[in-house]
């Protein structure tokens, strides 16, 4: 018998792969062609026929369909669309506990679907989801059964098949086209996790509707009380409900909400703990519990709760973000940063996490990372002026003035009445030495009530100061101090402006107050030295300048002032010592100092 050649074997193998792919594609196509007739577009319409909501429904046969109960609100009428044919749909029996509702659809014709028994559902089996994703019409996605998850005491099918808003109420089929479940986009509070209600539940809706009526009434009454903000009545309802159904998580959840809104934090924590014990995988209950634990300064307990939740839901960005917040409260900056980064890895459009990363970067003066975070924020919310102003701050701090100006201008274009946009524009223009334009922008910003009017006045004072317009600078700085009298840096800046305007007598007490308050800060010592030297008080000037240099030895300007004071006091050895120190700090100052003070001393007979 002749063996096939290696080339022939390779060719056959390659062709087999192509045929296998064609067969797989045909299988998905066959399932869509065979089963999509049972998947319906669901639309809620107002009295004028305007669409108010879109989702999906699944037909189990003639004249009947099923969908999620929570979709059937907010519209006057409901219709289903099958192959462009529109049928009126009337909500009937409701299984509130499972969020499943049956619709009467007179005239609808559809095949009786074969339902997969739940015990035959296998993790790893291939599945196909059909639904009205994004309201764009029916589409098919492919995936696997990735798990069976317990939620509220019921077993739900978890799938990797891609779903999107509008897919709710659609169908999940197995590889043979049998109905495996009804899809539920982001079921409950799991992030990036898609679920399906087992198909075996769907024929049970009618028989369970009576059992669900009591729960449904309680849910409706609780929702009404919450909507009307009758928190005391809601708490009483929830307590009574919890006594009747001790293992149900929902009454404890309502009790937690009622207690929280009444600012009874201990009661809220107790209720949310009981609710979470009955539904341990719930992200929303976890976050509610953590929120109220933090209100009671129980950060360590909150962190323990989050660690447990993350172990169960490692792909949930909200949990990582909350963990970052708690770690930050506990002062664990590095751990907090890692949590926020994990949050944006899981959800790149998590604006709150990017805001935290931006703030942390600014606090540690890492303005390159701040720029990256701000850039992400402007992509997430391009119409938010505050995000563009964050980018402005980052560029400004990096010395990228033109880019900072563009970002500030973008904020002003989005919100022409935003005072902060013009304050930042003026601040950047000062950096660009365009002082006249800066003053104009800052005045406009101040008139538009910025968030920090004190800072706006301080920036205006700086712009005037750069133009040596000292009276205007002093007046603006005084306005800043009126608005923020405890801002000590403003007092120091006012002192400098007064000193440079020749008002040393008024400036000196400001510096002395700062010296007494911050004895280890070289700034007030330095300024006291400058004023005393200008007033001709050599001994006092030398004492202050020497102390400033003890605290910060590399201040070339202060060494120069001290050397000049030594020269006036006829201390040649000290003058030479200052000259040698200046040579190592600032050669230009050293050369000028030599010409003005050292050389004349050396030239004396």
CORQUI-V181256 format. One record per run of one state. SS is the DSSP state (alpha for helix, beta for strand, coil for the rest). FROM is the first residue (numbers start at 0). TO is the last residue. If there is no record, write none. Layout:
ss = (SS,SS)
from = (FROM,FROM)
to = (TO,TO)
//
This chain:
ss = (coil,alpha,beta,coil,beta,coil,beta,alpha,coil,beta,coil,beta,alpha,coil,beta,coil,beta,coil,alpha,coil,beta,coil,alpha,coil,beta,coil,beta,coil,beta,coil,beta,coil,beta,alpha,coil,alpha,coil,alpha,coil,alpha,coil,alpha,coil,alpha,coil,alpha,coil,alpha,coil,alpha,coil,alpha,coil,alpha,coil,alpha,coil,alpha,coil,alpha,coil,alpha,coil,alpha,coil,alpha,coil,alpha,coil,alpha,coil,alpha,coil,alpha,coil,alpha,coil,alpha,coil)
from = (0,5,38,45,50,61,63,68,71,76,82,84,95,98,99,104,114,115,117,120,125,131,132,135,138,151,153,159,170,174,178,184,193,198,227,230,244,248,261,264,278,282,295,298,312,316,329,332,346,350,363,366,380,384,397,400,414,418,431,434,447,452,466,469,483,487,500,503,517,521,534,537,551,555,568,571,585,586,603)
to = (4,37,44,49,60,62,67,70,75,81,83,94,97,98,103,113,114,116,119,124,130,131,134,137,150,152,158,169,173,177,183,192,197,226,229,243,247,260,263,277,281,294,297,311,315,328,331,345,349,362,365,379,383,396,399,413,417,430,433,446,451,465,468,482,486,499,502,516,520,533,536,550,554,567,570,584,585,602,604)
//
